[in-house]
Amino acid sequence: SSAVVDGLYNEYIGHAESPAQVRDGLLDAMGDVFFVFSSIATARYHRDAGNPVYFYEFQHRPSSAEGVLPEFVKADHGAEIAFVFGKPFLAGDV
């Protein structure tokens, strides 16, 4: 419905004052659709089954991103692996 579209627009890009803020809002919306919503649903299923659930969002920009990724990219999907398990677990020079 129109109210849903208006709500989504206002949540993600409604207050943008620059093209960069529009980009960031659209990236947030895409991240929520592709990662966050399904993660929350899965966490709720585990919770409802009586299991403890821990939820986190990794936002640290790794130093290896310098010169490789645009400045607006903070942490890509899987960027936490090197921090959680250690870089020796990664194959090659990442």
C-alpha positions as CSV (number, residue, x, y, z in Angstrom):
1,S,0.0,0.0,0.0
2,S,1.0,3.6,-0.3
3,A,1.5,4.0,3.5
4,V,4.0,1.1,3.5
5,V,5.9,2.6,0.6
6,D,5.9,6.0,2.3
7,G,7.0,4.5,5.5
8,L,9.9,2.7,3.9
9,Y,10.9,5.8,2.0
10,N,10.9,7.9,5.1
11,E,12.9,5.2,7.1
12,Y,15.7,4.8,4.6
13,I,16.0,7.9,2.4
14,G,13.4,10.4,3.4
15,H,15.8,12.7,5.3
16,A,18.7,12.5,2.8
17,E,20.2,15.8,2.0
18,S,22.8,14.6,-0.5
19,P,23.3,11.9,-3.2
20,A,25.7,10.1,-0.8
21,Q,23.0,9.9,1.9
22,V,20.5,8.5,-0.6
23,R,23.1,5.9,-1.6
24,D,23.7,5.0,2.1
25,G,19.9,4.7,2.7
26,L,19.5,2.4,-0.3
27,L,22.4,0.3,0.8
28,D,20.9,0.1,4.3
29,A,17.5,-1.0,2.8
30,M,19.2,-3.6,0.6
31,G,21.2,-4.9,3.6
32,D,18.0,-5.2,5.7
33,V,16.2,-7.1,2.9
34,F,19.0,-9.5,2.1
35,F,20.5,-10.1,5.5
36,V,18.7,-8.6,8.5
37,F,15.1,-9.6,8.0
38,S,16.0,-13.3,7.4
39,S,18.5,-13.3,10.3
40,I,15.8,-11.9,12.7
41,A,13.3,-14.5,11.5
42,T,15.9,-17.3,12.1
43,A,16.8,-15.9,15.5
44,R,13.1,-15.9,16.5
45,Y,12.7,-19.5,15.4
46,H,15.6,-20.5,17.6
47,R,14.3,-18.4,20.5
48,D,10.8,-19.9,20.2
49,A,12.4,-23.4,20.3
50,G,13.8,-22.5,23.7
51,N,17.4,-21.9,22.7
52,P,19.5,-18.8,23.6
53,V,20.1,-16.4,20.8
54,Y,22.8,-13.8,20.3
55,F,22.6,-11.2,17.6
56,Y,25.3,-8.8,16.5
57,E,26.1,-6.4,13.7
58,F,29.7,-6.1,12.7
59,Q,30.6,-2.6,11.5
60,H,34.3,-2.3,11.8
61,R,36.1,-1.3,8.6
62,P,39.2,-3.6,8.3
63,S,42.5,-1.9,7.4
64,S,42.7,-4.2,4.4
65,A,39.8,-2.3,2.8
66,E,41.9,0.9,2.3
67,G,42.5,1.5,-1.3
68,V,40.3,-1.5,-2.2
69,L,36.8,-0.5,-1.2
70,P,35.1,2.9,-1.4
71,E,35.2,4.9,1.9
72,F,31.5,4.5,2.5
73,V,31.8,0.7,2.8
74,K,32.3,-0.1,6.5
75,A,32.2,-3.9,6.6
76,D,31.2,-6.3,3.9
77,H,29.4,-9.6,4.5
78,G,31.9,-12.0,6.1
79,A,34.3,-9.2,7.1
80,E,34.1,-10.4,10.7
81,I,35.6,-13.8,10.0
82,A,39.2,-12.6,10.3
83,F,38.4,-10.8,13.5
84,V,36.4,-13.6,15.1
85,F,38.5,-16.6,14.1
86,G,41.8,-15.0,13.2
87,K,43.4,-14.3,9.8
88,P,45.4,-17.6,9.8
89,F,42.1,-19.4,9.1
90,L,41.8,-17.5,5.8
91,A,43.4,-18.9,2.7
92,G,45.7,-16.6,0.8
93,D,46.5,-13.0,1.4
94,V,43.1,-11.4,2.1
